[in-house]
Amino acid sequence: PTFTALAAHVADVADRLSSGASGVVTSINEQSGPIWFRGENGITVRKDSTTFTIAGVGGGQHLSGVIMGSGSADYDIELPALPLHPHDVVVSIESPNTTILAHVVAILPMLPGIRIRASAYVLPEERIHWYMIRR
């Protein structure tokens, strides 16, 4: 009975929230429901009033670069130092027409560098941005 009462209360509150509700965030980037921000691997999340600040902390070697697409989905990027883990490299793709996701699929010790894979072919007018922190 207690669980049913709690579920009914939550449903009642949810029903009262309209898309024009003020004083409450109903979605972020088209994601709705409970959304949590969590920092990992040297990333911190801080909230001041209505502002969230997400930042990298600590020392280490920071490397970044941009390469142009060439019509492929896989790219090998030569680096002066290898990342310790694929999650140490953040990859984003700048496209004027769509959203393309990308991530590191391999660390290549012989290059030395990384291989990234995009969710679609990256065209010559699109740019691949990468950022690495190595502690």
DARADA-V895194 format. One record per residue. N is the residue number from 1. RES is the residue in one small letter. PSI is psi in whole degrees, -180 to 180 (999 if undefined). NEAR is the number of other C-alpha atoms within 10 Angstrom. Layout:
# DARADA-V895194
N&RES&PSI&NEAR + N&RES&PSI&NEAR
This chain:
# DARADA-V895194
1&p&-40&6 + 2&t&-45&7 + 3&f&-42&8 + 4&t&-40&9 + 5&a&-41&10 + 6&l&-44&11 + 7&a&-40&12 + 8&a&-40&12 + 9&h&-46&12 + 10&v&-43&11 + 11&a&-39&11 + 12&d&-45&11 + 13&v&-44&10 + 14&a&-39&12 + 15&d&-31&9 + 16&r&-17&9 + 17&l&119&12 + 18&s&172&9 + 19&s&-21&9 + 20&g&14&8 + 21&a&141&10 + 22&s&154&9 + 23&g&8&6 + 24&v&141&8 + 25&v&122&10 + 26&t&-16&18 + 27&s&159&12 + 28&i&122&9 + 29&n&48&5 + 30&e&7&6 + 31&q&131&9 + 32&s&171&10 + 33&g&-171&10 + 34&p&125&7 + 35&i&127&10 + 36&w&141&5 + 37&f&128&10 + 38&r&132&10 + 39&g&141&12 + 40&e&161&8 + 41&n&49&10 + 42&g&9&13 + 43&i&132&12 + 44&t&153&14 + 45&v&125&13 + 46&r&140&13 + 47&k&125&10 + 48&d&110&7 + 49&s&-110&6 + 50&t&8&5 + 51&t&129&8 + 52&f&133&11 + 53&t&124&9 + 54&i&121&14 + 55&a&153&11 + 56&g&148&13 + 57&v&167&10 + 58&g&176&8 + 59&g&-152&10 + 60&g&175&10 + 61&q&124&11 + 62&h&126&11 + 63&l&146&14 + 64&s&163&13 + 65&g&172&12 + 66&v&134&15 + 67&i&152&14 + 68&m&148&15 + 69&g&158&20 + 70&s&20&15 + 71&g&10&13 + 72&s&169&13 + 73&a&-17&16 + 74&d&137&20 + 75&y&133&18 + 76&d&128&16 + 77&i&121&17 + 78&e&135&15 + 79&l&150&17 + 80&p&-17&9 + 81&a&146&13 + 82&l&143&20 + 83&p&153&21 + 84&l&-25&13 + 85&h&147&11 + 86&p&-29&17 + 87&h&-7&14 + 88&d&-6&17 + 89&v&127&21 + 90&v&131&15 + 91&v&134&21 + 92&s&154&17 + 93&i&128&21 + 94&e&116&18 + 95&s&136&15 + 96&p&-15&9 + 97&n&-20&7 + 98&t&177&8 + 99&t&126&12 + 100&i&125&17 + 101&l&154&13 + 102&a&155&20 + 103&h&165&18 + 104&v&127&21 + 105&v&-16&15 + 106&a&147&14 + 107&i&130&19 + 108&l&91&16 + 109&p&-32&13 + 110&m&-22&8 + 111&l&-51&14 + 112&p&145&15 + 113&g&-153&18 + 114&i&159&21 + 115&r&129&17 + 116&i&153&21 + 117&r&130&19 + 118&a&157&20 + 119&s&-6&12 + 120&a&168&14 + 121&y&135&15 + 122&v&117&23 + 123&l&162&14 + 124&p&-27&12 + 125&e&1&12 + 126&e&150&19 + 127&r&142&18 + 128&i&118&20 + 129&h&136&16 + 130&w&150&20 + 131&y&129&14 + 132&m&140&22 + 133&i&130&20 + 134&r&118&15 + 135&r&999&12
